[in-house]
Amino acid sequence: MSKATSRGAQPHAADSHDLIRVHGARVNNLKDVSVEIPKRRLTVFTGVSGSGKSSLVFSTIAAESQRLINETYSAFVQGFMPTLARPEVDYLDGLTTAIIVDQERMGANPRSTVGTATDANAMLRILFSRLGQPHLGSPNAYSFNMPSVKASGAITVDRGAGKTKAEKVTFTRLGGMCPRCEGMGSVTDYDLSALYDETRSLNEGALTVPGYTMDGWYGRIFRGSGFFDPDKPIGKFTKKELHDLLYKEPTKIKVDGINVTYEGLIPKIQKSLLAKDVDALQPHIRAFVERAVTFQTCPDCEGTRLSAEARASKINGKSIADLCAMQISDLADWVRELDEPSVGPLLTGLQHLLDSFAEIGLGYLSLDRPSGTLSGGEAQRTKMIRHLGSSLTDVTYVFDEPTIGLHPHDIQRMNDLLLQLRDKGNTVLVVEHKPEAIAIADHIVDLGPRAGTEGGQVVFEGTIDGLRASGTLTGRHLDDRATLKPSVREPKGALQVRGANANNLRDVDVDIPLGVLTVVTGVAGSGKSSLIHGSVSGQDGVVTIDQGAIRGSRRSNPATYTGLLEPIRKAFAKANGVKPALFSANSEGACPACNGAGVIYTDLGVMATVETTCEECEGKRFEASVLEYRLGGRDIAEVLAMSVTEAEEFFGSGDARTPAAHTILDRLADVGLGYLTIGQPLTTLSGGERQRLKLATHMGTKGGVYILDEPTTGLHLADVEQLLALLDRLVDSGKSVIVIEHHQAVMAHADWIIDLGPGAGHDGGRVVFEGTPADLVAARSTLTGEHLAKYVGA
């Protein structure tokens, strides 16, 4: 035995750095937090929603790690990267490279699919360029993002001794893009009556496309084009005039002595509105697109996005389009049976990638699924696939609630993957609420004691047994188990769904009871969202509250988003006899120095932009004169700094009594957001907080049926009880509530359960159980039934 390994020898100095040390973290609501996290272990961060978990893990540890890595690049490269400011922390020690695997939806680019996002398509294209029959050429011939191009022209050939000869050549490059739909898989058809009113002339405002007014620049171009008479009603245009208005190719013209390009209305709309994801458009523009444009499957490529040549080239009777449409678990079996030594290494890589999908519980997807349609949980697991086969070790992996969107049956599989990453020698940090996921932690950091300003402190560090005995909010609720309700409500009619066949559904017929709490369950990929969003959402009187992010700038806050600011501004204006616009930091009342932002941003080139509190308004965002106006003894800045609970009391009685504001604040408190500051920027809210903010906003709408998509996302065990009480109140007020959910406490609380399955993808898509939770537990006939029975201790 060598000296170095003999007992009692000092460990090598390099091995002593086995902790990540955080001292004095003050990001967002953290109150001088100091914590030591063991490396190469799995640490879970717990605490109520808004207690500061994300501020500590993402905004402090991961952000500083990424900032330090970015600083190693040249100034030129840094210019293209997001600039990150140093988090507010005294010091951080022992950091390793951080890889963040978050819940952000994958980009909603309509050209992005699961295959293109994970490089599976790239591998398949190379495979076909080697083995496909008939042979087409390079991998580009199988890419739906590559158009076929032709070019011809003269080239000069050197003949030697100073002689040259001109030759005409034609060059073609075969691409796999379907020419009809340009690789989108769907073609657009226009309802012309939604684009213009044919009884009017252009000057009379015939165009009904948002943003295309005759007062603006577009109007000057249409008027000055000379292709048609702007005073003639569109209904009386000749064929050529109508064609010029709607379809004309880009043409250079002169308007008022300025060179501009004139283009028909339809290609212009195509570029400005339809090139973007429909869901990302502003509401009024989205309404116009949905009214004026119908998307139909492209008749030439049948939605495969590929050209006829690419679809005709096959391996063992299957084209690349056939393979991309297959369920990934089936595709993995197909690749396994290919015996082609000439492409052995490629097949091994592809096999490993496809098997990773199945391992992570996404075997039910297909490679042609648009990546914008994946849920947050699916997107997160798709990103994980990249890291599973990675050769990197000693990396810090940071996960944001990896169990979101997972059935209890799949959580075990996710736990195994997290442990696999740890066992490769990595530090794994997980923000999590589910007890099944907290149970596997080597170390637990619990933040609290409450949320918002009452949180931001470490209330416990240690093992799961220590957490149970600690008496913190998380510790007390860790072993909470809901019980089945002794009696369920009687339905008042039913919403009939007949022949539902979206995605993997198999002509499902189901009656959804009204006037009760209905929970739709099933493993991830069993068809829950396809059934509810495909057949129920969009009907009259149905309000859908999904997981989509709230698009808001740092100027948006809960008060502006919920419409609360409107009655508050009016109340201030009325009490002081001035106009309401003064009480908006985005309007006339804004501090002139910082334009109502409260902070001044200084751009330091390649270094991070520095934020400094505005000296003139001291971060209050309003002009000094506006702050002299008071309501109930408080100025507008003081009101916006209140928490929802304080504001509810303030506007509920006395001089400041404002029933309209009080109603909105009531709803915010109802959904468990009593701790939020009403003027806090939306960009600082967590995912769970955003969804509950949406719920509070929609609670005032007139709909009779509410659809909630996993409302327990980001909710602490202690808050689930409050959510159940809220759902009960909604049902008792005469609403019908349909919840897509994996959380057993919500299942146990349901009046009626619809369980889909039995598996995912083509193994699912059927209703395997309809009835009360008690019947589901008694029958134990499905995976959900087994897990629910175990959960309620039946």
HELIX and SHEET records of a PDB file:
HELIX    1   1 LYS A    3  THR A    5  5                                   3    
HELIX    2   2 ALA A   13  SER A   16  5                                   4    
HELIX    3   3 LYS A   53  LEU A   56  1                                   4    
HELIX    4   4 VAL A   57  ALA A   62  3                                   6    
HELIX    5   5 ALA A   63  ASN A   70  1                                   8    
HELIX    6   6 ALA A   75  GLN A   78  1                                   4    
HELIX    7   7 VAL A  114  ALA A  117  1                                   4    
HELIX    8   8 ALA A  120  LEU A  131  1                                  12    
HELIX    9   9 PRO A  139  TYR A  142  5                                   4    
HELIX   10  10 LEU A  192  ALA A  194  5                                   3    
HELIX   11  11 LEU A  202  GLU A  204  5                                   3    
HELIX   12  12 TRP A  217  GLY A  224  1                                   8    
HELIX   13  13 ILE A  234  LYS A  236  5                                   3    
HELIX   14  14 LYS A  239  TYR A  247  1                                   9    
HELIX   15  15 LEU A  265  ILE A  269  1                                   5    
HELIX   16  16 GLN A  270  LEU A  274  3                                   5    
HELIX   17  17 VAL A  278  ALA A  280  5                                   3    
HELIX   18  18 PRO A  283  ALA A  292  1                                  10    
HELIX   19  19 ALA A  308  ALA A  312  1                                   5    
HELIX   20  20 ILE A  320  ALA A  325  1                                   6    
HELIX   21  21 ILE A  328  ARG A  336  1                                   9    
HELIX   22  22 PRO A  341  VAL A  343  5                                   3    
HELIX   23  23 GLY A  344  GLU A  359  1                                  16    
HELIX   24  24 SER A  371  THR A  373  5                                   3    
HELIX   25  25 GLY A  376  LEU A  388  1                                  13    
HELIX   26  26 PRO A  408  ASP A  423  1                                  16    
HELIX   27  27 PRO A  435  ILE A  438  1                                   4    
HELIX   28  28 GLY A  452  GLU A  454  5                                   3    
HELIX   29  29 ILE A  464  SER A  470  1                                   7    
HELIX   30  30 LEU A  473  HIS A  477  1                                   5    
HELIX   31  31 LYS A  528  SER A  535  1                                   8    
HELIX   32  32 PRO A  558  TYR A  561  1                                   4    
HELIX   33  33 LEU A  565  ASN A  576  1                                  12    
HELIX   34  34 PRO A  580  PHE A  583  5                                   4    
HELIX   35  35 VAL A  626  GLU A  628  5                                   3    
HELIX   36  36 ILE A  636  LEU A  640  1                                   5    
HELIX   37  37 VAL A  644  PHE A  650  1                                   7    
HELIX   38  38 GLY A  654  ALA A  656  5                                   3    
HELIX   39  39 PRO A  659  ASP A  670  1                                  12    
HELIX   40  40 LEU A  682  THR A  684  5                                   3    
HELIX   41  41 GLY A  687  HIS A  698  1                                  12    
HELIX   42  42 LEU A  717  ASP A  732  1                                  16    
HELIX   43  43 GLN A  744  HIS A  749  1                                   6    
HELIX   44  44 GLY A  761  ASP A  763  5                                   3    
HELIX   45  45 PRO A  773  ALA A  779  1                                   7    
HELIX   46  46 LEU A  783  VAL A  792  1                                  10    
SHEET    1   A 3 VAL A  33  PRO A  38  0                                        
SHEET    2   A 3 LEU A  19  ALA A  25 -1                                        
SHEET    3   A 3 VAL A  89  ASP A  93 -1                                        
SHEET    1   B 6 ALA A  98  VAL A 101  0                                        
SHEET    2   B 6 THR A 396  ASP A 400  1                                        
SHEET    3   B 6 THR A 427  VAL A 431  1                                        
SHEET    4   B 6 LEU A  42  THR A  46  1                                        
SHEET    5   B 6 HIS A 443  GLY A 448  1                                        
SHEET    6   B 6 GLN A 457  GLY A 462 -1                                        
SHEET    1   C 2 VAL A 149  GLY A 160  0                                        
SHEET    2   C 2 LYS A 163  ARG A 173 -1                                        
SHEET    1   D 2 SER A 186  TYR A 190  0                                        
SHEET    2   D 2 VAL A 293  THR A 297 -1                                        
SHEET    1   E 2 THR A 251  VAL A 255  0                                        
SHEET    2   E 2 ILE A 258  TYR A 262 -1                                        
SHEET    1   F 2 LYS A 314  ILE A 315  0                                        
SHEET    2   F 2 LYS A 318  SER A 319 -1                                        
SHEET    1   G 2 ALA A 494  ALA A 500  0                                        
SHEET    2   G 2 VAL A 508  PRO A 513 -1                                        
SHEET    1   H 6 VAL A 542  ILE A 545  0                                        
SHEET    2   H 6 VAL A 705  ASP A 709  1                                        
SHEET    3   H 6 SER A 736  ILE A 740  1                                        
SHEET    4   H 6 LEU A 517  THR A 521  1                                        
SHEET    5   H 6 TRP A 752  GLY A 757  1                                        
SHEET    6   H 6 ARG A 766  GLY A 771 -1                                        
SHEET    1   I 2 VAL A 599  THR A 602  0                                        
SHEET    2   I 2 VAL A 610  THR A 613 -1                                        
END                                                                             
